[in-house]
Amino acid sequence: MTSIVEKCLEYLNEIEKYSDPRVKQWFLMKSPALPLLIILLYLYFVQKLGPQLMKNRAPLKIEKVIILYNAVQVVLAAYTVEEACRVLWLKRNYNFLCIEINYSETVEGLEQARTVWVYLMTKLLDLLDTVFFVLRKKQSQVTFLHVYHHTLVFCFGWFVTKFYPGGHIAFFGTVNSFVHMVMYSYYLITSLHLLKNKSLWWKKYITQMQLIQFIVTGVHAVVALFSKDCNFPKYLIVIGLPQDIFMFTLFLDFYRKAYLQKSKKDESDKSKSNGFIKTVKEIQ
């Protein structure tokens, strides 16, 4: 057991040489130990401990906490989009084909790295989504798609922040933050009961935005992958693209089951109802 621990420590020390020294002192960036512990505790709580604790308890009434949470998420997502545009995408030297990482100690380089770190913090906060589901006894919403998505984005986000904070892959974070800004705005409005029964139509288009997100970011990644003069680490794209496709498939399956099949069922029920009414009228 001791030798295994020693080997793991040696490996961690070895890969530490390739990390970005500018981010080392920031929260969660010193070593992978705390992020890994957070993810393990998250998975254990939402899959086992949480449901057990809530089994014989009434759902917690945390509406005010959720309203505050949604408001914070909207502000952070909007801030991330604004900062990403300011320090990267609206710069004159922006090139859609390839954005290389600025590893300099300049104000611009540090701002780009810090924006990526802020994005990571929003992914850490996203984990509370699932915790709230469990505490409110909505375990049916703790799906594979939900848990896998939150876990994957946080882990990959940590790795990128630790080693490659910025560059071409920041496009995904920017688009994802914009989608989350819209999504949490919807959650905030519904948690305030401002839309009442008219809220459902908006939710459908948020899922469509998420699907478009994976298409746009996938195309953007492919462009850099086949760009001969791009020095952005292409192995990151090779790792990320299959996940992008997998997530698109999962979201598409959710969209099909949640909206397309439901729409067909509603039409069928309506047709049967109309047929029944017509039959009754004929009898009368």
Summary of the structure (lengths in Angstrom):
residues: 284
radius of gyration: 22.6
end to end distance: 83.0
largest distance: 86.2
contacts: 802
relative contact order: 0.11
helix: 77%
strand: 0%
